[in-house]
Amino acid sequence: MAQDDMKTGTALVGEAARRFSRRILLKNAAALGVAAASGPLYVKRAFASSGELNILCWTDELPDPVLSDFKAATGITVKKTPFSSNEEQINKMQATLGQGFDLCMPSFNRAKDFQFLEVLKPFDESRIDASAYLPSLLKASSDLWTWDGLYHLPHVWGTEALAWNTDANKLTYADSSYGLLWDPKYAGKVEMRTYSGLLGLGLWMDATGKLSTNRMLDSYKDEATMRKIYDELTAYAVAHKSQIRQFWDSTDSIQAGFRENGCTMGQTWDGPVKAMIKNGEPMVFMAPKEGALTWMDGFALSTAAENLDEVYAFLDYIEKPEVAGKIAALSNYNAVIKGADAFVPEADKKLFRASYPEDSLDKLWWYPPAPAWFNAIRNQYAEKFQAA
């Protein structure tokens, strides 16, 4: 990736982060909830269909009750093929050249990975209600995913931050730091993902002056700088690997770590832990002082998509505020549609405020678009950490 592209991506995610103030997220429903409900509920050609829609999807971002409602409204059955990482998704799409899938769900910062794979084609923008989306998030997709057309539409956003068992730990936002994961008092009780665990470690070491990284953005500059930073991070992580009880790779493994495997502290996705909290389990999910790692997933159209009417019927359906609100509440991630918060239960809004207290929304760390060389090298360091 050219340096100018990097600057554009950094500016883009910074703008999106600034727009996500507590005021916007929790108060826009009153102003936008009614106005956003425009356009037909479904595409009439698809309503007459009893067809199928095949989606390669993140494991917990398309709740079954929403898909059942969609089938009742349109007659269309959604068939899901789950995955748990962008690498797994890319491998599945490459293996079949997109055959068997109408839609897939890339994270917005992975545009460069998908652009030259020849497994996607652009959306027909005349069949999409662009006005339904929060402008900063639609811009986050369109700025990175437009080459000979628009290739990405936002779906949900969320974070990776700290989670802990409240029976074992009594902590507040003042305590919340990636450094907790490396505190000897939690030795053998921590769960994390390998590569994002190294990123969190870097943010803590940067914030404490142990390693100067410009909030880890320097690691995206060039390969030599990235290797210098990750050499230090990986050496520290390997030397302190006794902290780690398990590495997670999915929603189920995150929850099993706390429920069954003896973990009391972790760096995890928000959705799985928020589901545990709503189930009455003694857990907290909270942004750390250094900034929660923030991502956005969306939809892309397979070059081999066969069910195009069904695709646009589905997109039209989930653009409705009431549907987007239901997706947010059931998946425990955050909506990208105007007015969706009006349809999110108050208990979920309260949980959101508890997860992002004080100035934490201003500190969100949005994943920048990665240069072509970055992910392969990052994964090498992650494998070294895991195998140590």
Backbone hydrogen bonds, N-H to C=O, Kabsch-Sander energy under -0.5 kcal/mol:
donor,donor_aa,acceptor,acceptor_aa,energy
6,M,2,A,-1.8
7,K,3,Q,-2.1
8,T,4,D,-2.2
9,G,5,D,-2.7
10,T,6,M,-2.6
11,A,7,K,-2.5
12,L,8,T,-2.3
13,V,9,G,-2.5
14,G,10,T,-2.0
15,E,11,A,-2.2
16,A,12,L,-2.2
17,A,13,V,-2.4
18,R,14,G,-2.4
19,R,15,E,-2.0
20,F,16,A,-0.9
20,F,17,A,-0.8
21,S,19,R,-1.8
25,L,21,S,-2.4
26,L,22,R,-2.1
27,K,23,R,-1.7
28,N,24,I,-1.4
30,A,27,K,-0.7
31,A,27,K,-0.7
32,L,28,N,-2.3
33,G,29,A,-2.8
36,A,32,L,-2.2
37,A,34,V,-1.1
38,S,36,A,-2.4
44,K,42,Y,-0.5
46,A,43,V,-0.8
47,F,43,V,-2.1
48,A,44,K,-1.5
49,S,46,A,-1.5
53,L,77,T,-2.2
55,I,53,L,-0.6
55,I,79,K,-2.7
56,L,103,L,-2.7
57,C,55,I,-0.8
57,C,81,T,-1.9
59,T,83,F,-1.2
61,E,58,W,-1.1
66,V,63,P,-0.7
67,L,63,P,-1.5
68,S,64,D,-2.4
69,D,65,P,-2.1
70,F,66,V,-2.2
71,K,67,L,-2.1
72,A,68,S,-2.1
73,A,69,D,-1.9
74,T,70,F,-2.1
75,G,71,K,-2.9
77,T,51,G,-2.2
78,V,76,I,-0.5
79,K,53,L,-3.2
79,K,77,T,-0.6
80,K,78,V,-0.5
81,T,55,I,-2.4
83,F,57,C,-1.7
89,Q,85,S,-2.1
90,I,86,N,-2.8
91,N,87,E,-2.4
92,K,88,E,-2.2
93,M,89,Q,-2.5
94,Q,90,I,-2.7
95,A,91,N,-2.2
96,T,92,K,-1.1
97,L,93,M,-0.9
98,G,93,M,-1.7
99,Q,96,T,-1.9
101,F,98,G,-1.8
102,D,54,N,-3.1
103,L,54,N,-1.8
104,C,300,A,-2.3
108,F,296,M,-3.1
110,R,107,S,-2.0
111,A,108,F,-0.7
114,F,110,R,-1.3
115,Q,111,A,-2.1
116,F,112,K,-0.6
117,L,114,F,-1.5
121,K,301,L,-2.3
123,F,150,L,-3.0
125,E,123,F,-1.1
127,R,124,D,-2.2
128,I,125,E,-1.4
130,A,128,I,-1.2
132,A,129,D,-1.7
133,Y,130,A,-1.4
134,L,336,V,-2.7
137,L,134,L,-1.0
138,L,134,L,-2.2
139,K,135,P,-2.4
140,A,136,S,-1.4
141,S,137,L,-1.6
142,S,138,L,-3.2
143,D,139,K,-2.9
144,L,140,A,-0.7
145,W,141,S,-2.6
146,T,142,S,-0.5
147,W,145,W,-0.6
147,W,149,G,-1.6
151,Y,145,W,-2.1
153,L,299,F,-1.8
155,H,297,D,-2.4
156,V,297,D,-1.4
157,W,334,N,-2.1
158,G,295,W,-1.9
160,E,293,L,-2.4
161,A,268,T,-2.3
162,L,286,M,-2.0
163,A,266,G,-2.7
164,W,284,V,-1.8
165,N,264,T,-2.2
166,T,164,W,-0.5
166,T,282,P,-2.1
167,D,282,P,-0.6
168,A,165,N,-0.7
169,N,165,N,-1.8
171,L,169,N,-0.7
175,D,172,T,-1.0
176,S,172,T,-1.2
177,S,175,D,-0.5
180,L,177,S,-2.1
181,L,178,Y,-1.2
182,W,179,G,-1.4
183,D,180,L,-1.4
186,Y,183,D,-2.5
187,A,184,P,-1.8
188,G,242,S,-0.7
189,K,186,Y,-2.3
189,K,243,Q,-0.7
190,V,243,Q,-1.7
191,E,265,M,-1.6
192,M,246,Q,-1.4
197,G,193,R,-1.9
198,L,194,T,-1.7
199,L,195,Y,-1.4
200,G,196,S,-2.5
201,L,197,G,-2.2
202,G,198,L,-2.1
203,L,199,L,-2.1
204,W,200,G,-2.1
205,M,201,L,-2.7
206,D,202,G,-2.4
207,A,203,L,-2.3
208,T,204,W,-1.8
209,G,206,D,-1.2
210,K,205,M,-2.0
211,L,205,M,-1.6
213,T,211,L,-0.6
217,L,214,N,-1.9
218,D,213,T,-2.3
219,S,216,M,-0.8
220,Y,217,L,-1.6
221,K,218,D,-1.7
222,D,218,D,-0.6
226,M,222,D,-2.4
227,R,223,E,-2.5
228,K,224,A,-2.1
229,I,225,T,-2.1
230,Y,226,M,-2.7
231,D,227,R,-2.3
232,E,228,K,-1.2
233,L,229,I,-2.2
234,T,230,Y,-2.6
235,A,231,D,-1.9
236,Y,232,E,-2.1
237,A,233,L,-2.7
238,V,234,T,-2.8
239,A,235,A,-2.1
240,H,236,Y,-1.3
241,K,238,V,-1.3
243,Q,240,H,-2.1
244,I,241,K,-1.9
245,R,190,V,-3.3
246,Q,190,V,-1.5
248,W,192,M,-1.7
254,I,250,S,-1.9
255,Q,251,T,-2.2
256,A,252,D,-2.4
257,G,253,S,-1.7
258,F,254,I,-1.2
259,R,255,Q,-2.5
260,E,256,A,-2.7
261,N,256,A,-1.7
263,C,257,G,-2.4
264,T,189,K,-2.2
265,M,189,K,-1.9
266,G,163,A,-2.3
267,Q,191,E,-2.1
268,T,161,A,-2.0
268,T,266,G,-0.6
270,D,159,T,-1.6
273,V,269,W,-0.7
274,K,270,D,-2.7
275,A,271,G,-2.1
276,M,272,P,-1.3
277,I,273,V,-2.4
278,K,274,K,-2.5
279,N,275,A,-1.0
280,G,277,I,-1.9
281,E,276,M,-2.4
283,M,281,E,-2.2
284,V,164,W,-1.9
286,M,162,L,-2.8
287,A,355,S,-2.5
289,K,176,S,-2.8
291,G,288,P,-1.6
293,L,160,E,-2.3
294,T,365,W,-3.3
295,W,158,G,-2.4
297,D,156,V,-2.4
298,G,106,P,-2.0
299,F,153,L,-2.7
300,A,104,C,-2.4
301,L,121,K,-0.6
302,S,102,D,-2.2
302,S,300,A,-0.5
303,T,119,V,-2.3
305,A,302,S,-1.8
308,L,306,E,-0.8
311,V,307,N,-2.0
312,Y,308,L,-2.2
313,A,309,D,-1.9
314,F,310,E,-2.3
315,L,311,V,-2.5
316,D,312,Y,-2.1
317,Y,313,A,-1.9
318,I,314,F,-2.4
319,E,315,L,-1.0
320,K,317,Y,-1.3
324,A,320,K,-2.8
325,G,321,P,-2.6
326,K,322,E,-1.4
327,I,323,V,-2.6
328,A,324,A,-2.3
329,A,325,G,-2.3
330,L,326,K,-2.4
331,S,327,I,-2.6
332,N,328,A,-1.8
333,Y,328,A,-0.6
334,N,157,W,-2.6
336,V,155,H,-0.6
338,K,132,A,-2.7
340,A,337,I,-1.7
342,A,339,G,-1.3
343,F,340,A,-2.2
344,V,341,D,-1.4
348,D,345,P,-0.7
349,K,345,P,-1.7
350,K,346,E,-2.5
351,L,347,A,-1.9
352,F,348,D,-2.2
353,R,349,K,-2.3
354,A,350,K,-2.1
355,S,351,L,-1.9
356,Y,352,F,-1.6
360,S,357,P,-2.5
362,D,359,D,-0.9
363,K,359,D,-0.6
363,K,360,S,-0.8
364,L,361,L,-0.8
365,W,292,A,-3.0
366,W,364,L,-0.9
367,Y,294,T,-2.4
370,A,109,N,-1.0
374,F,371,P,-1.4
375,N,371,P,-0.6
377,I,373,W,-1.3
378,R,374,F,-2.8
379,N,375,N,-2.5
380,Q,376,A,-1.3
381,Y,377,I,-1.8
382,A,378,R,-2.2
383,E,379,N,-2.4
384,K,380,Q,-1.9
385,F,381,Y,-2.3
386,Q,382,A,-2.5
387,A,383,E,-2.6
388,A,384,K,-1.1
